[in-house]
Amino acid sequence: MAGRLIPHRDAAAPKPQALRHAIVIGAGIAGLTAARALARHMDRVTLIETDRLGSGAEPRRRVPQAGHVHALLDAGRQALEALFPGLEETAQEQGAVLLPVRSRWRSHDGHDWSAPQDTGPKVLSQSRPALEALLRARVRALPGLVLQEGRVEGLVAGTCPPGHAPRITGVRLSGGARIAADLVIDATGRAGRGADWLAAAGFDRPPETRSAPRVRYASTLFTRADRLPSAWLKLASPPQTRGAVLAPIEGGRWIFTLTDRFGAAMPGDEAGLRAAILALGDGRIAALLSSERLLAPIRHFHIDTVRLRGFDSCPPPSGFLPLGDAIATYNPLHAQGMTAAILQASALEEALAGDARDAMTLRERYLPRAMGIARAAWRIGLAMDLTWPQFSGPADPQAEALARSLRAAFAASLLRPQLCPPIDRLLHLNDLELAPELHSGLRPPALS
């Protein structure tokens, strides 16, 4: 079947084709980081984006979620700095705020704000448009990089002799133009049509697993008098469905996002938003915003369902690789999307830096790592969502076991602060499974 792997060592396989030109579809976080990874190893990289890309930090038209809080988790922050050395310093010079988790990236446990504690991870707090603008400036300067505006309408599959696996050899643009390449990266995001393109080209669709977190957002910007700010996360815990995030961003501003789940109505004007802030009950966020001025209209966004595509059980054809939301989308409350995409771009760069000098070998090196990142992030998010009786998700014994362990870990960490670092490493995707010290910390102490 066309979608199945043919081992690279098969004597009947065609001679491997060197990788000299790559196409990246989509210039979001996934596409920009993929372009950086590829540019280190390719003669030419063509980055194709439908939206018109300016030089400033304006949101892209096809990213409706850009106006809401976006947290770059610690694993993503570190991987991004490795791909773009010096980026973090530049971001801070432009107003981004680096916040140590728990000591200045504060969270509310449903009863009170957690005590300040340095657990290791840090969050780079800025708006998503500002981060994308910074990355675009770096990517535009890459040697061999061509940024092209256009809409990809499908994939081009190469013809092969009988018995040989077909491969992807380029893309087809609206209007019928074609661009040939040795490798095509699908970084089209949440609304991308990569699975449709594969099916239209005669390849198998990857199987999909779906869940329904049903998240609602209402966000805006405020002035910020505090010049040494912390971020404040009052995440909802059952039976409450409403939460909020207040985070400092560039321009001396606060970005505020009110969250709710499972169909609740969200405020549409300033009076309703301020009433919702007061109703949070924590007091801290309301006090910080009481004398601040609203700077922007209230933006709304919702995500009802998320999905994971099983490219490991149904690998794509040689010459085509998915990255970021093309593999999996996540509950945005867990802030995993940008970080998972950046980690996958790092995995792509590492595969290219090894002996992956042709498309088939690159697929064999990259895909298991990319899917491992996606499945781990998906399972961590699913484990946290299983707390809600209203949540609709797939049966997943591993996620259910992780949910039980996390509930026990959160409860135990109130009296055992040494459990907080491994919890935070897991939630920030530094670790993709429970650390041994967390397992041992949950065991009852031995009797003497």
Sequence and secondary structure as in RCSB ss.txt:
>XXXX:A:sequence
MAGRLIPHRDAAAPKPQALRHAIVIGAGIAGLTAARALARHMDRVTLIETDRLGSGAEPRRRVPQAGHVHALLDA
GRQALEALFPGLEETAQEQGAVLLPVRSRWRSHDGHDWSAPQDTGPKVLSQSRPALEALLRARVRALPGLVLQEG
RVEGLVAGTCPPGHAPRITGVRLSGGARIAADLVIDATGRAGRGADWLAAAGFDRPPETRSAPRVRYASTLFTRA
DRLPSAWLKLASPPQTRGAVLAPIEGGRWIFTLTDRFGAAMPGDEAGLRAAILALGDGRIAALLSSERLLAPIRH
FHIDTVRLRGFDSCPPPSGFLPLGDAIATYNPLHAQGMTAAILQASALEEALAGDARDAMTLRERYLPRAMGIAR
AAWRIGLAMDLTWPQFSGPADPQAEALARSLRAAFAASLLRPQLCPPIDRLLHLNDLELAPELHSGLRPPALS
>XXXX:A:secstr
 TTS   TT TTS    B  EEEEE  SHHHHHHHHHHHTT SEEEEEESS   SS    TT GGGGS  EE HH
HHHHHHHHSTTHHHHHHHTT EEEEEETTEEEB SSSB    EEEEEEEE  HHHHHHHHHHHHHTSTTEEEEE 
 EEEEEE    TTS  BEEEEEETTS EEE SEEEE   TT  HHHHHHHTT     EEEEB  EEEEEEEEE  
 SS  EEEE   TT   EEEEEEETTTEEEEEEEEETT     SHHHHHHHHHHT  SHHHHHHTT  B S  EE
EEE  EEEE TTTS   BTEEE GGGTB   GGG  HHHHHHHHHHHHHHHHHTT  BHHHHHHHHHHHHHHHHH
HHHHHHHHHHTT TT B    HHHHHHHHHHHHHHHHHTT GGGHHHHHHHHTTSSSS  HHHHHHTS     
